[in-house]
Amino acid sequence: MRRIISSHLIPVLLSVALLVSVALNLILFAQSRQYYLQLNEIRLDPFGLSSYSPDTLHYTAKSDKALVVLFGDSRAANWPPPDLARFEFVNRGIGAQTSAQALQRFDYHVRPLHPQVVLVQVGINDLKTIPLFPERKEAIIASCQNNIQHIVTQSVDDGAIVILTTIFPIGEVPLERQPFWAPDVAKAISEVNIFIRSLEAQNVIILDAYSILADENGTMQDEYAQDTLHLNTAGYAALNRYLLPILGDKIPGR
């Protein structure tokens, strides 16, 4: 009887194994295709200058409203603005961008808008490359810090108040990403965030997003995580609860 059961199970098990293999290959193909498309899109437009249409590159502010530009990577691009009557919000975030790419497009995407406030969230796409280039870790961290400082300096020189956010904590790293990940990413985030906090000044306000979103282990709280790198609606709502009083109390009206 045991042999008969086994002989019946073998085709079933083989079929299940085949289906799992096909499913995994389809997933890997989809991920590889997405990566290949993104890589070549960056080659065609390294700084993302064409991400916003020419008719949106200039802005005429309403006389009674202050303009806030949300600037940086996908974490900025996905940030829903809080509801404040005396402010208008323009988003200039671009997914997957490093701090170097953001800096290179500042003159094109931020400066022509003449914002009163620039909110900056950038840096994770620099630091997540450390496991791929471990020998360049210190250079990657230093470059990230330098680029962020330049974005802040240019914004302040243009007369804007900067709300500089610390880099968000990372969420759970899925199995397929673990071969390309390392604890050095979290350590680098902490190091860059110490630097970011040191930039606080008269016209530079620090919004400590890391402390708002992280749990006691320094990982993004599950209730705020969409995936390893991104926030869900609840995460942005938590950030906006801290952003609202900054805009309401510390930013002068027009």
VOPAGU-2260 file (C-alpha; in pm, 1 decimal, decimal comma):
REM VOPAGU-2260
SITE   aa  ch    i         X         Y         Z
SITE  MET   A    0       0,0       0,0       0,0
SITE  ARG   A    1     282,7     236,6      92,1
SITE  ARG   A    2     446,8     178,3    -247,8
SITE  ILE   A    3     117,8     241,8    -427,3
SITE  ILE   A    4      66,2     570,5    -240,3
SITE  SER   A    5     421,3     672,4    -314,8
SITE  SER   A    6     385,7     596,7    -684,0
SITE  HIS   A    7      72,2     809,5    -698,0
SITE  LEU   A    8     234,7    1094,4    -507,3
SITE  ILE   A    9     544,5    1119,4    -723,9
SITE  PRO   A   10     367,5    1272,1   -1029,5
SITE  VAL   A   11     176,9    1508,8    -801,7
SITE  LEU   A   12     493,8    1623,7    -627,2
SITE  LEU   A   13     671,0    1666,4    -958,9
SITE  SER   A   14     381,5    1873,2   -1090,7
SITE  VAL   A   15     383,5    2094,0    -781,5
SITE  ALA   A   16     761,3    2138,5    -808,7
SITE  LEU   A   17     725,2    2232,2   -1174,9
SITE  LEU   A   18     453,1    2486,8   -1099,1
SITE  VAL   A   19     660,2    2642,0    -818,8
SITE  SER   A   20     962,3    2658,5   -1047,7
SITE  VAL   A   21     760,6    2825,4   -1324,8
SITE  ALA   A   22     610,2    3075,3   -1078,1
SITE  LEU   A   23     950,5    3165,6    -935,2
SITE  ASN   A   24    1097,3    3210,0   -1282,3
SITE  LEU   A   25     809,3    3437,2   -1381,0
SITE  ILE   A   26     864,9    3646,6   -1068,6
SITE  LEU   A   27    1238,8    3668,4   -1135,5
SITE  PHE   A   28    1173,2    3760,3   -1499,6
SITE  ALA   A   29     934,5    4039,6   -1396,5
SITE  GLN   A   30    1185,2    4174,8   -1144,2
SITE  SER   A   31    1471,7    4153,5   -1393,8
SITE  ARG   A   32    1265,8    4327,2   -1660,4
SITE  GLN   A   33    1174,5    4608,0   -1422,0
SITE  TYR   A   34    1537,6    4652,8   -1322,1
SITE  TYR   A   35    1650,9    4648,5   -1687,5
SITE  LEU   A   36    1391,2    4910,7   -1784,6
SITE  GLN   A   37    1486,8    5132,6   -1491,8
SITE  LEU   A   38    1857,7    5099,8   -1567,2
SITE  ASN   A   39    1815,2    5199,3   -1930,9
SITE  GLU   A   40    1576,6    5480,4   -1847,5
SITE  ILE   A   41    1846,6    5624,5   -1621,9
SITE  ARG   A   42    2098,2    5594,0   -1906,4
SITE  LEU   A   43    1869,0    5793,5   -2133,9
SITE  ASP   A   44    1800,9    6061,9   -1871,7
SITE  PRO   A   45    2060,3    6030,0   -1591,6
SITE  PHE   A   46    1918,3    6307,3   -1372,5
SITE  GLY   A   47    1548,7    6265,0   -1451,3
SITE  LEU   A   48    1520,5    6610,5   -1607,1
SITE  SER   A   49    1236,7    6497,2   -1832,1
SITE  SER   A   50    1030,9    6358,7   -1544,6
SITE  TYR   A   51     826,3    6677,5   -1523,9
SITE  SER   A   52     676,6    6846,1   -1828,2
SITE  PRO   A   53     813,9    7189,1   -1926,2
SITE  ASP   A   54     487,4    7365,2   -1843,4
SITE  THR   A   55     522,7    7261,0   -1477,6
SITE  LEU   A   56     880,2    7382,1   -1431,3
SITE  HIS   A   57     773,1    7735,2   -1344,9
SITE  TYR   A   58     514,5    7830,1   -1088,4
SITE  THR   A   59     324,8    8145,3   -1009,9
SITE  ALA   A   60     250,2    8145,2    -640,2
SITE  LYS   A   61     -74,3    8285,0    -509,1
SITE  SER   A   62     -11,2    8603,9    -316,6
SITE  ASP   A   63    -153,5    8468,9       7,7
SITE  LYS   A   64      13,7    8126,3       2,3
SITE  ALA   A   65     365,9    8004,2      69,4
SITE  LEU   A   66     503,6    7740,5    -166,1
SITE  VAL   A   67     649,2    7417,2     -26,5
SITE  VAL   A   68     848,2    7189,0    -259,3
SITE  LEU   A   69     880,1    6822,5    -161,5
SITE  PHE   A   70    1216,4    6717,9    -305,4
SITE  GLY   A   71    1414,8    6396,2    -322,2
SITE  ASP   A   72    1362,1    6030,2    -409,4
SITE  SER   A   73    1053,6    5805,3    -410,1
SITE  ARG   A   74    1001,6    5867,3     -39,5
SITE  ALA   A   75     950,1    6233,4    -124,0
SITE  ALA   A   76     756,2    6153,2    -442,3
SITE  ASN   A   77     504,1    5946,9    -243,7
SITE  TRP   A   78     461,4    6202,6      35,7
SITE  PRO   A   79     102,0    6335,7      45,8
SITE  PRO   A   80      99,3    6700,9     153,0
SITE  PRO   A   81     -75,5    6798,0     475,5
SITE  ASP   A   82    -387,0    7011,5     455,5
SITE  LEU   A   83    -285,4    7366,2     544,7
SITE  ALA   A   84    -476,1    7656,5     394,9
SITE  ARG   A   85    -189,0    7905,2     375,4
SITE  PHE   A   86      48,5    7669,1     192,0
SITE  GLU   A   87      64,7    7523,9    -156,3
SITE  PHE   A   88     262,2    7209,2    -224,7
SITE  VAL   A   89     452,5    7101,5    -535,6
SITE  ASN   A   90     613,5    6758,7    -548,2
SITE  ARG   A   91     951,6    6717,2    -713,7
SITE  GLY   A   92    1043,0    6368,7    -596,9
SITE  ILE   A   93    1168,0    6102,9    -840,8
SITE  GLY   A   94    1181,0    5734,3    -755,2
SITE  ALA   A   95    1515,5    5549,2    -728,8
SITE  GLN   A   96    1724,3    5867,5    -735,8
SITE  THR   A   97    2044,8    5905,7    -541,4
SITE  SER   A   98    2144,7    6225,0    -364,7
SITE  ALA   A   99    2383,1    6300,6    -654,6
SITE  GLN   A  100    2099,6    6284,2    -907,8
SITE  ALA   A  101    1877,2    6502,0    -689,9
SITE  LEU   A  102    2152,0    6760,5    -651,0
SITE  GLN   A  103    2216,3    6772,9   -1025,9
SITE  ARG   A  104    1851,7    6850,7   -1103,0
SITE  PHE   A  105    1800,9    7106,7    -824,3
SITE  ASP   A  106    1858,9    7400,2   -1060,1
SITE  TYR   A  107    1606,1    7258,4   -1304,5
SITE  HIS   A  108    1328,2    7131,9   -1079,7
SITE  VAL   A  109    1342,4    7346,2    -764,5
SITE  ARG   A  110    1513,8    7679,0    -824,2
SITE  PRO   A  111    1270,3    7806,6   -1094,9
SITE  LEU   A  112     978,4    7758,9    -853,4
SITE  HIS   A  113    1120,3    8007,1    -597,1
SITE  PRO   A  114     976,8    7814,1    -302,4
SITE  GLN   A  115     954,1    7953,9      47,8
SITE  VAL   A  116    1009,1    7603,8     190,5
SITE  VAL   A  117    1198,4    7299,5      58,6
SITE  LEU   A  118    1136,2    6965,7     229,4
SITE  VAL   A  119    1420,0    6722,6     153,0
SITE  GLN   A  120    1413,7    6342,7     187,2
SITE  VAL   A  121    1697,1    6168,1       4,7
SITE  GLY   A  122    1988,3    5932,3      63,4
SITE  ILE   A  123    1861,9    5574,6      92,9
SITE  ASN   A  124    1937,7    5494,7    -271,4
SITE  ASP   A  125    2300,9    5586,2    -208,6
SITE  LEU   A  126    2332,7    5377,5     106,5
SITE  LYS   A  127    2154,3    5066,4     -19,9
SITE  THR   A  128    2440,1    5019,2    -271,8
SITE  ILE   A  129    2695,5    4958,5       4,8
SITE  PRO   A  130    2652,4    4575,5       2,4
SITE  LEU   A  131    2728,7    4579,4    -370,8
SITE  PHE   A  132    3039,7    4797,4    -330,3
SITE  PRO   A  133    3163,5    4730,8      25,6
SITE  GLU   A  134    3510,6    4862,9     -53,8
SITE  ARG   A  135    3352,3    5201,8    -135,5
SITE  LYS   A  136    3141,8    5228,0     179,3
SITE  GLU   A  137    3313,4    5531,6     328,3
SITE  ALA   A  138    3314,8    5714,2      -5,6
SITE  ILE   A  139    2943,4    5642,8     -58,2
SITE  ILE   A  140    2857,9    5777,5     287,7
SITE  ALA   A  141    3076,5    6085,9     243,0
SITE  SER   A  142    2928,6    6159,7     -99,7
SITE  CYS   A  143    2574,6    6126,0      35,9
SITE  GLN   A  144    2649,3    6368,1     318,4
SITE  ASN   A  145    2816,6    6614,8      84,5
SITE  ASN   A  146    2528,6    6609,9    -164,9
SITE  ILE   A  147    2267,2    6661,8     105,8
SITE  GLN   A  148    2464,8    6954,3     244,0
SITE  HIS   A  149    2484,7    7111,8    -102,7
SITE  ILE   A  150    2107,5    7077,1    -152,9
SITE  VAL   A  151    2050,7    7246,1     182,9
SITE  THR   A  152    2301,8    7523,0     110,6
SITE  GLN   A  153    2155,5    7599,4    -232,2
SITE  SER   A  154    1802,9    7611,4     -90,7
SITE  VAL   A  155    1902,3    7849,3     189,7
SITE  ASP   A  156    2106,0    8065,7     -46,9
SITE  ASP   A  157    1790,3    8103,0    -257,3
SITE  GLY   A  158    1602,8    8231,7      45,6
SITE  ALA   A  159    1409,0    7916,7     131,6
SITE  ILE   A  160    1359,9    7756,7     468,4
SITE  VAL   A  161    1467,6    7390,9     457,1
SITE  ILE   A  162    1285,7    7113,5     636,9
SITE  LEU   A  163    1549,0    6841,3     624,6
SITE  THR   A  164    1429,3    6495,1     719,2
SITE  THR   A  165    1647,0    6220,1     852,6
SITE  ILE   A  166    1659,8    5909,8     632,4
SITE  PHE   A  167    1375,0    5669,7     705,0
SITE  PRO   A  168    1457,2    5337,9     876,5
SITE  ILE   A  169    1439,8    5024,8     664,5
SITE  GLY   A  170    1166,0    4765,2     691,7
SITE  GLU   A  171    1192,7    4388,4     685,2
SITE  VAL   A  172    1428,2    4267,5     412,2
SITE  PRO   A  173    1260,7    3990,2     206,6
SITE  LEU   A  174    1442,9    3667,5     122,7
SITE  GLU   A  175    1505,3    3757,2    -242,5
SITE  ARG   A  176    1675,0    4081,6    -141,3
SITE  GLN   A  177    1895,1    3943,6     134,8
SITE  PRO   A  178    2184,2    3834,1     -93,5
SITE  PHE   A  179    2220,7    4203,3    -189,9
SITE  TRP   A  180    2177,9    4345,3     159,5
SITE  ALA   A  181    2395,7    4383,3     468,4
SITE  PRO   A  182    2378,8    4527,5     822,1
SITE  ASP   A  183    2610,5    4803,0     697,2
SITE  VAL   A  184    2308,5    4971,3     533,3
SITE  ALA   A  185    2139,5    5033,4     869,1
SITE  LYS   A  186    2470,7    5146,8    1020,2
SITE  ALA   A  187    2523,4    5390,5     733,5
SITE  ILE   A  188    2171,9    5530,6     777,7
SITE  SER   A  189    2250,8    5601,3    1143,3
SITE  GLU   A  190    2580,6    5767,2    1049,9
SITE  VAL   A  191    2425,2    5990,5     783,3
SITE  ASN   A  192    2137,3    6079,0    1014,6
SITE  ILE   A  193    2381,5    6201,2    1279,0
SITE  PHE   A  194    2528,4    6425,4    1010,0
SITE  ILE   A  195    2183,3    6544,1     900,1
SITE  ARG   A  196    2093,4    6642,4    1256,6
SITE  SER   A  197    2415,7    6844,3    1275,0
SITE  LEU   A  198    2294,1    7065,2     986,8
SITE  GLU   A  199    2018,6    7224,5    1195,7
SITE  ALA   A  200    2046,9    7602,0    1173,2
SITE  GLN   A  201    1841,3    7919,4    1166,0
SITE  ASN   A  202    1683,5    7834,7     830,2
SITE  VAL   A  203    1727,7    7456,7     849,4
SITE  ILE   A  204    1469,9    7263,9    1051,3
SITE  ILE   A  205    1524,9    6893,5    1118,4
SITE  LEU   A  206    1224,6    6663,5    1094,4
SITE  ASP   A  207    1351,4    6344,9    1258,6
SITE  ALA   A  208    1157,6    6095,7    1047,6
SITE  TYR   A  209    1379,7    5808,2    1161,9
SITE  SER   A  210    1281,5    5849,6    1526,2
SITE  ILE   A  211     913,3    5880,3    1435,5
SITE  LEU   A  212     905,1    5564,7    1222,4
SITE  ALA   A  213    1154,1    5328,2    1388,5
SITE  ASP   A  214    1080,1    5068,3    1653,9
SITE  GLU   A  215    1305,0    4991,4    1951,2
SITE  ASN   A  216    1534,5    4786,6    1723,0
SITE  GLY   A  217    1580,6    5065,2    1469,6
SITE  THR   A  218    1360,1    4893,4    1211,1
SITE  MET   A  219    1059,2    5057,1    1048,8
SITE  GLN   A  220     748,4    4981,5    1250,3
SITE  ASP   A  221     529,2    4725,3    1074,4
SITE  GLU   A  222     227,2    4954,1    1088,6
SITE  TYR   A  223     413,6    5210,7     876,3
SITE  ALA   A  224     588,6    4984,4     623,9
SITE  GLN   A  225     472,9    4928,1     267,8
SITE  ASP   A  226     789,7    4733,8     186,8
SITE  THR   A  227    1159,1    4739,1     276,8
SITE  LEU   A  228    1213,1    5099,3     168,7
SITE  HIS   A  229     871,4    5263,7     143,1
SITE  LEU   A  230     598,3    5391,1     372,1
SITE  ASN   A  231     229,0    5321,2     362,4
SITE  THR   A  232     -45,1    5576,3     421,5
SITE  ALA   A  233     -18,6    5541,3     799,3
SITE  GLY   A  234     354,0    5613,8     784,5
SITE  TYR   A  235     306,0    5939,9     598,9
SITE  ALA   A  236      19,6    6033,3     828,3
SITE  ALA   A  237     257,5    5992,3    1122,6
SITE  LEU   A  238     514,8    6217,8     955,9
SITE  ASN   A  239     254,0    6479,2     871,5
SITE  ARG   A  240     145,8    6496,5    1235,7
SITE  TYR   A  241     495,7    6630,2    1308,0
SITE  LEU   A  242     521,4    6834,6     988,3
SITE  LEU   A  243     199,2    7027,6    1054,2
SITE  PRO   A  244     320,8    7216,0    1362,6
SITE  ILE   A  245     653,5    7291,6    1192,5
SITE  LEU   A  246     475,2    7455,9     901,9
SITE  GLY   A  247     211,8    7614,1    1120,9
SITE  ASP   A  248     436,7    7755,3    1392,6
SITE  LYS   A  249     785,9    7798,9    1247,3
SITE  ILE   A  250     729,4    7904,6     886,8
SITE  PRO   A  251     633,3    8270,9     844,2
SITE  GLY   A  252     341,0    8356,7     618,5
SITE  ARG   A  253     372,2    8545,0     294,3
